[in-house]
Amino acid sequence: MLGYPLDQLHQEVAYLAYHFHWHYESIMAMEHSQRRRWVEEVAQINRRLNAQTGQIELRG
């Protein structure tokens, strides 16, 4: 079984911690699918807000 890409895991943890101020332990306790779902929810909110304010979406 392959492990989860460490860089992607770090990005998800940082993203959720930044937006929700959740602790590392809380984020890491989530199942992968649950964590990805929260990341996508925040991303959708950001896209809507950026569209409303006319901001350009940046991709890393």
N, CA, C and O atoms as a Tripos MOL2 file, in Angstrom:
@<TRIPOS>MOLECULE
protein
  240   239    60     0     0
PROTEIN
NO_CHARGES

@<TRIPOS>ATOM
      1 N           0.8480   -1.1780    0.0000 N.3       1 MET1
      2 CA          0.0000    0.0000    0.0000 C.3       1 MET1
      3 C           0.8920    1.2390    0.0000 C.2       1 MET1
      4 O           1.8350    1.3380    0.7840 O.2       1 MET1
      5 N           0.5900    2.1560   -0.8650 N.am      2 LEU2
      6 CA          1.3600    3.3880   -0.9440 C.3       2 LEU2
      7 C           0.9070    4.3590    0.1300 C.2       2 LEU2
      8 O          -0.2720    4.4110    0.4810 O.2       2 LEU2
      9 N           1.8550    5.1260    0.6480 N.am      3 GLY3
     10 CA          1.5100    6.1460    1.6300 C.3       3 GLY3
     11 C           0.9380    7.3820    0.9590 C.2       3 GLY3
     12 O           1.0520    7.5650   -0.2530 O.2       3 GLY3
     13 N           0.3390    8.2010    1.7540 N.am      4 TYR4
     14 CA         -0.2230    9.4560    1.2670 C.3       4 TYR4
     15 C           0.9220   10.4200    0.9930 C.2       4 TYR4
     16 O           1.8300   10.5150    1.8180 O.2       4 TYR4
     17 N           0.9240   11.1470   -0.1360 N.am      5 PRO5
     18 CA          2.0270   12.0680   -0.4480 C.3       5 PRO5
     19 C           2.2240   13.0930    0.6770 C.2       5 PRO5
     20 O           1.3110   13.8500    1.0070 O.2       5 PRO5
     21 N           3.4050   13.1050    1.2470 N.am      6 LEU6
     22 CA          3.6940   13.9420    2.4070 C.3       6 LEU6
     23 C           3.5220   15.4280    2.1080 C.2       6 LEU6
     24 O           3.0100   16.1660    2.9490 O.2       6 LEU6
     25 N           3.9370   15.8770    0.9320 N.am      7 ASP7
     26 CA          3.7690   17.2920    0.5790 C.3       7 ASP7
     27 C           2.2950   17.6830    0.5460 C.2       7 ASP7
     28 O           1.9230   18.7590    1.0140 O.2       7 ASP7
     29 N           1.4630   16.8130   -0.0020 N.am      8 GLN8
     30 CA          0.0310   17.0970   -0.0670 C.3       8 GLN8
     31 C          -0.5790   17.1070    1.3310 C.2       8 GLN8
     32 O          -1.4340   17.9420    1.6270 O.2       8 GLN8
     33 N          -0.1520   16.1980    2.1810 N.am      9 LEU9
     34 CA         -0.6370   16.1700    3.5590 C.3       9 LEU9
     35 C          -0.2870   17.4720    4.2760 C.2       9 LEU9
     36 O          -1.1300   18.0430    4.9680 O.2       9 LEU9
     37 N           0.9410   17.9390    4.1170 N.am     10 HIS10
     38 CA          1.3580   19.2050    4.7310 C.3      10 HIS10
     39 C           0.5170   20.3670    4.2170 C.2      10 HIS10
     40 O           0.1260   21.2380    4.9930 O.2      10 HIS10
     41 N           0.2370   20.3870    2.9250 N.am     11 GLN11
     42 CA         -0.5840   21.4570    2.3510 C.3      11 GLN11
     43 C          -1.9940   21.4440    2.9250 C.2      11 GLN11
     44 O          -2.5430   22.4970    3.2500 O.2      11 GLN11
     45 N          -2.5770   20.2690    3.0510 N.am     12 GLU12
     46 CA         -3.9250   20.1650    3.5990 C.3      12 GLU12
     47 C          -3.9710   20.6230    5.0470 C.2      12 GLU12
     48 O          -4.8690   21.3680    5.4400 O.2      12 GLU12
     49 N          -3.0080   20.1800    5.8350 N.am     13 VAL13
     50 CA         -2.9630   20.5670    7.2500 C.3      13 VAL13
     51 C          -2.7930   22.0750    7.3740 C.2      13 VAL13
     52 O          -3.5000   22.7150    8.1520 O.2      13 VAL13
     53 N          -1.8700   22.6440    6.6230 N.am     14 ALA14
     54 CA         -1.6350   24.0900    6.6860 C.3      14 ALA14
     55 C          -2.8760   24.8630    6.2510 C.2      14 ALA14
     56 O          -3.2300   25.8650    6.8720 O.2      14 ALA14
     57 N          -3.5250   24.4150    5.2090 N.am     15 TYR15
     58 CA         -4.7190   25.0780    4.6700 C.3      15 TYR15
     59 C          -5.8370   25.1160    5.7020 C.2      15 TYR15
     60 O          -6.4300   26.1670    5.9460 O.2      15 TYR15
     61 N          -6.1240   23.9680    6.3070 N.am     16 LEU16
     62 CA         -7.2010   23.9060    7.2930 C.3      16 LEU16
     63 C          -6.8340   24.6280    8.5810 C.2      16 LEU16
     64 O          -7.6780   25.2930    9.1820 O.2      16 LEU16
     65 N          -5.5960   24.5050    9.0050 N.am     17 ALA17
     66 CA         -5.1640   25.2050   10.2190 C.3      17 ALA17
     67 C          -5.2430   26.7140   10.0110 C.2      17 ALA17
     68 O          -5.6520   27.4440   10.9140 O.2      17 ALA17
     69 N          -4.8600   27.1820    8.8370 N.am     18 TYR18
     70 CA         -4.8970   28.6110    8.5310 C.3      18 TYR18
     71 C          -6.3310   29.1410    8.5150 C.2      18 TYR18
     72 O          -6.6240   30.1740    9.1180 O.2      18 TYR18
     73 N          -7.2120   28.4350    7.8300 N.am     19 HIS19
     74 CA         -8.5790   28.9310    7.6520 C.3      19 HIS19
     75 C          -9.4780   28.6990    8.8610 C.2      19 HIS19
     76 O         -10.3230   29.5400    9.1680 O.2      19 HIS19
     77 N          -9.3130   27.5810    9.5480 N.am     20 PHE20
     78 CA        -10.1970   27.2480   10.6630 C.3      20 PHE20
     79 C          -9.5380   27.3950   12.0330 C.2      20 PHE20
     80 O         -10.2160   27.3510   13.0600 O.2      20 PHE20
     81 N          -8.2210   27.5670   12.0460 N.am     21 HIS21
     82 CA         -7.4730   27.6350   13.3090 C.3      21 HIS21
     83 C          -7.6180   26.3380   14.1060 C.2      21 HIS21
     84 O          -7.6300   26.3480   15.3370 O.2      21 HIS21
     85 N          -7.7270   25.2320   13.3870 N.am     22 TRP22
     86 CA         -7.7990   23.9250   14.0300 C.3      22 TRP22
     87 C          -6.3920   23.4880   14.4020 C.2      22 TRP22
     88 O          -5.4210   23.8600   13.7440 O.2      22 TRP22
     89 N          -6.2900   22.7000   15.4560 N.am     23 HIS23
     90 CA         -4.9980   22.1790   15.8950 C.3      23 HIS23
     91 C          -4.5550   21.0310   14.9880 C.2      23 HIS23
     92 O          -5.3690   20.3130   14.4090 O.2      23 HIS23
     93 N          -3.2480   20.8910   14.8900 N.am     24 TYR24
     94 CA         -2.6390   19.8350   14.0830 C.3      24 TYR24
     95 C          -3.2360   18.4680   14.4230 C.2      24 TYR24
     96 O          -3.5870   17.6960   13.5300 O.2      24 TYR24
     97 N          -3.3450   18.1820   15.7080 N.am     25 GLU25
     98 CA         -3.8370   16.8730   16.1400 C.3      25 GLU25
     99 C          -5.2660   16.6200   15.6530 C.2      25 GLU25
    100 O          -5.6050   15.5010   15.2690 O.2      25 GLU25
    101 N          -6.0950   17.6530   15.6700 N.am     26 SER26
    102 CA         -7.4800   17.5090   15.2120 C.3      26 SER26
    103 C          -7.5390   17.2160   13.7200 C.2      26 SER26
    104 O          -8.3260   16.3820   13.2730 O.2      26 SER26
    105 N          -6.7140   17.8950   12.9640 N.am     27 ILE27
    106 CA         -6.6970   17.7020   11.5100 C.3      27 ILE27
    107 C          -6.1560   16.3180   11.1670 C.2      27 ILE27
    108 O          -6.7010   15.6300   10.3040 O.2      27 ILE27
    109 N          -5.0850   15.9120   11.8450 N.am     28 MET28
    110 CA         -4.4810   14.6130   11.5680 C.3      28 MET28
    111 C          -5.3710   13.4520   12.0080 C.2      28 MET28
    112 O          -5.2330   12.3420   11.4950 O.2      28 MET28
    113 N          -6.2750   13.6950   12.9450 N.am     29 ALA29
    114 CA         -7.1790   12.6370   13.4070 C.3      29 ALA29
    115 C          -8.2780   12.3400   12.3880 C.2      29 ALA29
    116 O          -8.9580   11.3200   12.4920 O.2      29 ALA29
    117 N          -8.4550   13.2170   11.4130 N.am     30 MET30
    118 CA         -9.4880   13.0220   10.3940 C.3      30 MET30
    119 C          -9.0700   11.9400    9.4070 C.2      30 MET30
    120 O          -7.8850   11.7320    9.1480 O.2      30 MET30
    121 N         -10.0670   11.2630    8.8680 N.am     31 GLU31
    122 CA         -9.8280   10.3600    7.7480 C.3      31 GLU31
    123 C          -9.4430   11.2130    6.5390 C.2      31 GLU31
    124 O          -9.8250   12.3790    6.4400 O.2      31 GLU31
    125 N          -8.6890   10.6210    5.6370 N.am     32 HIS32
    126 CA         -8.2470   11.3370    4.4380 C.3      32 HIS32
    127 C          -9.4320   11.9610    3.6910 C.2      32 HIS32
    128 O          -9.3840   13.1330    3.3190 O.2      32 HIS32
    129 N         -10.4800   11.1860    3.4780 N.am     33 SER33
    130 CA        -11.6260   11.6920    2.7080 C.3      33 SER33
    131 C         -12.3080   12.8590    3.4180 C.2      33 SER33
    132 O         -12.7650   13.8010    2.7710 O.2      33 SER33
    133 N         -12.3750   12.7960    4.7300 N.am     34 GLN34
    134 CA        -12.9840   13.8880    5.4920 C.3      34 GLN34
    135 C         -12.1280   15.1530    5.4010 C.2      34 GLN34
    136 O         -12.6640   16.2490    5.2300 O.2      34 GLN34
    137 N         -10.8240   15.0150    5.5110 N.am     35 ARG35
    138 CA         -9.9170   16.1640    5.4140 C.3      35 ARG35
    139 C          -9.9930   16.7910    4.0270 C.2      35 ARG35
    140 O         -10.0400   18.0140    3.9020 O.2      35 ARG35
    141 N         -10.0050   15.9570    2.9790 N.am     36 ARG36
    142 CA        -10.1030   16.4660    1.6080 C.3      36 ARG36
    143 C         -11.4250   17.1900    1.3930 C.2      36 ARG36
    144 O         -11.4740   18.1950    0.6830 O.2      36 ARG36
    145 N         -12.4960   16.6890    2.0000 N.am     37 ARG37
    146 CA        -13.8050   17.3360    1.8660 C.3      37 ARG37
    147 C         -13.7690   18.7310    2.4640 C.2      37 ARG37
    148 O         -14.2930   19.6660    1.8590 O.2      37 ARG37
    149 N         -13.1630   18.9000    3.6420 N.am     38 TRP38
    150 CA        -13.0540   20.2240    4.2640 C.3      38 TRP38
    151 C         -12.1840   21.1520    3.4210 C.2      38 TRP38
    152 O         -12.4940   22.3360    3.2830 O.2      38 TRP38
    153 N         -11.1070   20.6300    2.8610 N.am     39 VAL39
    154 CA        -10.2500   21.4460    1.9930 C.3      39 VAL39
    155 C         -11.0620   21.9490    0.8050 C.2      39 VAL39
    156 O         -10.9720   23.1240    0.4480 O.2      39 VAL39
    157 N         -11.8490   21.0770    0.1950 N.am     40 GLU40
    158 CA        -12.6550   21.4780   -0.9660 C.3      40 GLU40
    159 C         -13.7300   22.4860   -0.5800 C.2      40 GLU40
    160 O         -14.0010   23.4140   -1.3420 O.2      40 GLU40
    161 N         -14.3430   22.3240    0.5780 N.am     41 GLU41
    162 CA        -15.3560   23.2870    1.0370 C.3      41 GLU41
    163 C         -14.7520   24.6780    1.2020 C.2      41 GLU41
    164 O         -15.3390   25.6650    0.7590 O.2      41 GLU41
    165 N         -13.5910   24.7620    1.8330 N.am     42 VAL42
    166 CA        -12.9270   26.0570    2.0140 C.3      42 VAL42
    167 C         -12.5480   26.6410    0.6600 C.2      42 VAL42
    168 O         -12.7050   27.8410    0.4350 O.2      42 VAL42
    169 N         -12.0500   25.8030   -0.2430 N.am     43 ALA43
    170 CA        -11.6650   26.2770   -1.5750 C.3      43 ALA43
    171 C         -12.8690   26.8510   -2.3210 C.2      43 ALA43
    172 O         -12.7480   27.8730   -2.9970 O.2      43 ALA43
    173 N         -14.0250   26.2020   -2.2030 N.am     44 GLN44
    174 CA        -15.2310   26.7130   -2.8620 C.3      44 GLN44
    175 C         -15.6460   28.0630   -2.2920 C.2      44 GLN44
    176 O         -16.0220   28.9660   -3.0390 O.2      44 GLN44
    177 N         -15.5800   28.2010   -0.9870 N.am     45 ILE45
    178 CA        -15.8980   29.4870   -0.3540 C.3      45 ILE45
    179 C         -14.9500   30.5610   -0.8660 C.2      45 ILE45
    180 O         -15.3830   31.6600   -1.2150 O.2      45 ILE45
    181 N         -13.6630   30.2490   -0.9120 N.am     46 ASN46
    182 CA        -12.6760   31.2180   -1.3970 C.3      46 ASN46
    183 C         -12.9320   31.6040   -2.8500 C.2      46 ASN46
    184 O         -12.8160   32.7760   -3.2100 O.2      46 ASN46
    185 N         -13.2820   30.6260   -3.6850 N.am     47 ARG47
    186 CA        -13.5640   30.9300   -5.0920 C.3      47 ARG47
    187 C         -14.7690   31.8590   -5.2210 C.2      47 ARG47
    188 O         -14.7420   32.8050   -6.0080 O.2      47 ARG47
    189 N         -15.8250   31.5940   -4.4520 N.am     48 ARG48
    190 CA        -17.0150   32.4590   -4.4950 C.3      48 ARG48
    191 C         -16.6780   33.8700   -4.0370 C.2      48 ARG48
    192 O         -17.0650   34.8430   -4.6820 O.2      48 ARG48
    193 N         -15.9610   33.9840   -2.9290 N.am     49 LEU49
    194 CA        -15.6040   35.3090   -2.4200 C.3      49 LEU49
    195 C         -14.7090   36.0580   -3.4030 C.2      49 LEU49
    196 O         -14.8910   37.2550   -3.6220 O.2      49 LEU49
    197 N         -13.7500   35.3590   -3.9930 N.am     50 ASN50
    198 CA        -12.8610   35.9930   -4.9620 C.3      50 ASN50
    199 C         -13.6290   36.4450   -6.2000 C.2      50 ASN50
    200 O         -13.3420   37.5070   -6.7520 O.2      50 ASN50
    201 N         -14.5950   35.6540   -6.6360 N.am     51 ALA51
    202 CA        -15.4010   36.0290   -7.8020 C.3      51 ALA51
    203 C         -16.2470   37.2650   -7.4970 C.2      51 ALA51
    204 O         -16.4180   38.1290   -8.3570 O.2      51 ALA51
    205 N         -16.7680   37.3480   -6.2930 N.am     52 GLN52
    206 CA        -17.5980   38.4890   -5.9050 C.3      52 GLN52
    207 C         -16.7880   39.7740   -5.8140 C.2      52 GLN52
    208 O         -17.3020   40.8560   -6.0990 O.2      52 GLN52
    209 N         -15.5340   39.6610   -5.4210 N.am     53 THR53
    210 CA        -14.7010   40.8510   -5.2640 C.3      53 THR53
    211 C         -13.8300   41.1050   -6.4890 C.2      53 THR53
    212 O         -13.0840   42.0840   -6.5290 O.2      53 THR53
    213 N         -13.9200   40.2240   -7.4940 N.am     54 GLY54
    214 CA        -13.1490   40.4090   -8.7140 C.3      54 GLY54
    215 C         -11.6820   40.0650   -8.5770 C.2      54 GLY54
    216 O         -10.8690   40.4850   -9.4000 O.2      54 GLY54
    217 N         -11.3290   39.3070   -7.5490 N.am     55 GLN55
    218 CA         -9.9310   38.9240   -7.3570 C.3      55 GLN55
    219 C          -9.5770   37.7610   -8.2680 C.2      55 GLN55
    220 O         -10.4400   36.9740   -8.6580 O.2      55 GLN55
    221 N          -8.3190   37.6660   -8.5950 N.am     56 ILE56
    222 CA         -7.8100   36.5940   -9.4420 C.3      56 ILE56
    223 C          -7.4170   35.4220   -8.5530 C.2      56 ILE56
    224 O          -6.7610   35.6030   -7.5270 O.2      56 ILE56
    225 N          -7.8270   34.2100   -8.9530 N.am     57 GLU57
    226 CA         -7.4600   33.0160   -8.1970 C.3      57 GLU57
    227 C          -6.0180   32.6510   -8.5120 C.2      57 GLU57
    228 O          -5.6430   32.5320   -9.6790 O.2      57 GLU57
    229 N          -5.2140   32.4730   -7.4770 N.am     58 LEU58
    230 CA         -3.8230   32.0650   -7.6320 C.3      58 LEU58
    231 C          -3.7160   30.5680   -7.4100 C.2      58 LEU58
    232 O          -4.3700   30.0120   -6.5270 O.2      58 LEU58
    233 N          -2.9010   29.9320   -8.2010 N.am     59 ARG59
    234 CA         -2.6730   28.4910   -8.0390 C.3      59 ARG59
    235 C          -1.2060   28.2720   -7.7580 C.2      59 ARG59
    236 O          -0.3400   28.8690   -8.3970 O.2      59 ARG59
    237 N          -0.9300   27.3990   -6.7850 N.am     60 GLY60
    238 CA          0.4410   27.1180   -6.3720 C.3      60 GLY60
    239 C           1.1010   26.0400   -7.1450 C.2      60 GLY60
    240 O           2.2590   25.7150   -6.8860 O.2      60 GLY60
@<TRIPOS>BOND
     1     1     2 1
     2     2     3 1
     3     3     4 2
     4     3     5 am
     5     5     6 1
     6     6     7 1
     7     7     8 2
     8     7     9 am
     9     9    10 1
    10    10    11 1
    11    11    12 2
    12    11    13 am
    13    13    14 1
    14    14    15 1
    15    15    16 2
    16    15    17 am
    17    17    18 1
    18    18    19 1
    19    19    20 2
    20    19    21 am
    21    21    22 1
    22    22    23 1
    23    23    24 2
    24    23    25 am
    25    25    26 1
    26    26    27 1
    27    27    28 2
    28    27    29 am
    29    29    30 1
    30    30    31 1
    31    31    32 2
    32    31    33 am
    33    33    34 1
    34    34    35 1
    35    35    36 2
    36    35    37 am
    37    37    38 1
    38    38    39 1
    39    39    40 2
    40    39    41 am
    41    41    42 1
    42    42    43 1
    43    43    44 2
    44    43    45 am
    45    45    46 1
    46    46    47 1
    47    47    48 2
    48    47    49 am
    49    49    50 1
    50    50    51 1
    51    51    52 2
    52    51    53 am
    53    53    54 1
    54    54    55 1
    55    55    56 2
    56    55    57 am
    57    57    58 1
    58    58    59 1
    59    59    60 2
    60    59    61 am
    61    61    62 1
    62    62    63 1
    63    63    64 2
    64    63    65 am
    65    65    66 1
    66    66    67 1
    67    67    68 2
    68    67    69 am
    69    69    70 1
    70    70    71 1
    71    71    72 2
    72    71    73 am
    73    73    74 1
    74    74    75 1
    75    75    76 2
    76    75    77 am
    77    77    78 1
    78    78    79 1
    79    79    80 2
    80    79    81 am
    81    81    82 1
    82    82    83 1
    83    83    84 2
    84    83    85 am
    85    85    86 1
    86    86    87 1
    87    87    88 2
    88    87    89 am
    89    89    90 1
    90    90    91 1
    91    91    92 2
    92    91    93 am
    93    93    94 1
    94    94    95 1
    95    95    96 2
    96    95    97 am
    97    97    98 1
    98    98    99 1
    99    99   100 2
   100    99   101 am
   101   101   102 1
   102   102   103 1
   103   103   104 2
   104   103   105 am
   105   105   106 1
   106   106   107 1
   107   107   108 2
   108   107   109 am
   109   109   110 1
   110   110   111 1
   111   111   112 2
   112   111   113 am
   113   113   114 1
   114   114   115 1
   115   115   116 2
   116   115   117 am
   117   117   118 1
   118   118   119 1
   119   119   120 2
   120   119   121 am
   121   121   122 1
   122   122   123 1
   123   123   124 2
   124   123   125 am
   125   125   126 1
   126   126   127 1
   127   127   128 2
   128   127   129 am
   129   129   130 1
   130   130   131 1
   131   131   132 2
   132   131   133 am
   133   133   134 1
   134   134   135 1
   135   135   136 2
   136   135   137 am
   137   137   138 1
   138   138   139 1
   139   139   140 2
   140   139   141 am
   141   141   142 1
   142   142   143 1
   143   143   144 2
   144   143   145 am
   145   145   146 1
   146   146   147 1
   147   147   148 2
   148   147   149 am
   149   149   150 1
   150   150   151 1
   151   151   152 2
   152   151   153 am
   153   153   154 1
   154   154   155 1
   155   155   156 2
   156   155   157 am
   157   157   158 1
   158   158   159 1
   159   159   160 2
   160   159   161 am
   161   161   162 1
   162   162   163 1
   163   163   164 2
   164   163   165 am
   165   165   166 1
   166   166   167 1
   167   167   168 2
   168   167   169 am
   169   169   170 1
   170   170   171 1
   171   171   172 2
   172   171   173 am
   173   173   174 1
   174   174   175 1
   175   175   176 2
   176   175   177 am
   177   177   178 1
   178   178   179 1
   179   179   180 2
   180   179   181 am
   181   181   182 1
   182   182   183 1
   183   183   184 2
   184   183   185 am
   185   185   186 1
   186   186   187 1
   187   187   188 2
   188   187   189 am
   189   189   190 1
   190   190   191 1
   191   191   192 2
   192   191   193 am
   193   193   194 1
   194   194   195 1
   195   195   196 2
   196   195   197 am
   197   197   198 1
   198   198   199 1
   199   199   200 2
   200   199   201 am
   201   201   202 1
   202   202   203 1
   203   203   204 2
   204   203   205 am
   205   205   206 1
   206   206   207 1
   207   207   208 2
   208   207   209 am
   209   209   210 1
   210   210   211 1
   211   211   212 2
   212   211   213 am
   213   213   214 1
   214   214   215 1
   215   215   216 2
   216   215   217 am
   217   217   218 1
   218   218   219 1
   219   219   220 2
   220   219   221 am
   221   221   222 1
   222   222   223 1
   223   223   224 2
   224   223   225 am
   225   225   226 1
   226   226   227 1
   227   227   228 2
   228   227   229 am
   229   229   230 1
   230   230   231 1
   231   231   232 2
   232   231   233 am
   233   233   234 1
   234   234   235 1
   235   235   236 2
   236   235   237 am
   237   237   238 1
   238   238   239 1
   239   239   240 2
@<TRIPOS>SUBSTRUCTURE
     1 MET1         2 RESIDUE 1 A MET
     2 LEU2         6 RESIDUE 1 A LEU
     3 GLY3        10 RESIDUE 1 A GLY
     4 TYR4        14 RESIDUE 1 A TYR
     5 PRO5        18 RESIDUE 1 A PRO
     6 LEU6        22 RESIDUE 1 A LEU
     7 ASP7        26 RESIDUE 1 A ASP
     8 GLN8        30 RESIDUE 1 A GLN
     9 LEU9        34 RESIDUE 1 A LEU
    10 HIS10       38 RESIDUE 1 A HIS
    11 GLN11       42 RESIDUE 1 A GLN
    12 GLU12       46 RESIDUE 1 A GLU
    13 VAL13       50 RESIDUE 1 A VAL
    14 ALA14       54 RESIDUE 1 A ALA
    15 TYR15       58 RESIDUE 1 A TYR
    16 LEU16       62 RESIDUE 1 A LEU
    17 ALA17       66 RESIDUE 1 A ALA
    18 TYR18       70 RESIDUE 1 A TYR
    19 HIS19       74 RESIDUE 1 A HIS
    20 PHE20       78 RESIDUE 1 A PHE
    21 HIS21       82 RESIDUE 1 A HIS
    22 TRP22       86 RESIDUE 1 A TRP
    23 HIS23       90 RESIDUE 1 A HIS
    24 TYR24       94 RESIDUE 1 A TYR
    25 GLU25       98 RESIDUE 1 A GLU
    26 SER26      102 RESIDUE 1 A SER
    27 ILE27      106 RESIDUE 1 A ILE
    28 MET28      110 RESIDUE 1 A MET
    29 ALA29      114 RESIDUE 1 A ALA
    30 MET30      118 RESIDUE 1 A MET
    31 GLU31      122 RESIDUE 1 A GLU
    32 HIS32      126 RESIDUE 1 A HIS
    33 SER33      130 RESIDUE 1 A SER
    34 GLN34      134 RESIDUE 1 A GLN
    35 ARG35      138 RESIDUE 1 A ARG
    36 ARG36      142 RESIDUE 1 A ARG
    37 ARG37      146 RESIDUE 1 A ARG
    38 TRP38      150 RESIDUE 1 A TRP
    39 VAL39      154 RESIDUE 1 A VAL
    40 GLU40      158 RESIDUE 1 A GLU
    41 GLU41      162 RESIDUE 1 A GLU
    42 VAL42      166 RESIDUE 1 A VAL
    43 ALA43      170 RESIDUE 1 A ALA
    44 GLN44      174 RESIDUE 1 A GLN
    45 ILE45      178 RESIDUE 1 A ILE
    46 ASN46      182 RESIDUE 1 A ASN
    47 ARG47      186 RESIDUE 1 A ARG
    48 ARG48      190 RESIDUE 1 A ARG
    49 LEU49      194 RESIDUE 1 A LEU
    50 ASN50      198 RESIDUE 1 A ASN
    51 ALA51      202 RESIDUE 1 A ALA
    52 GLN52      206 RESIDUE 1 A GLN
    53 THR53      210 RESIDUE 1 A THR
    54 GLY54      214 RESIDUE 1 A GLY
    55 GLN55      218 RESIDUE 1 A GLN
    56 ILE56      222 RESIDUE 1 A ILE
    57 GLU57      226 RESIDUE 1 A GLU
    58 LEU58      230 RESIDUE 1 A LEU
    59 ARG59      234 RESIDUE 1 A ARG
    60 GLY60      238 RESIDUE 1 A GLY
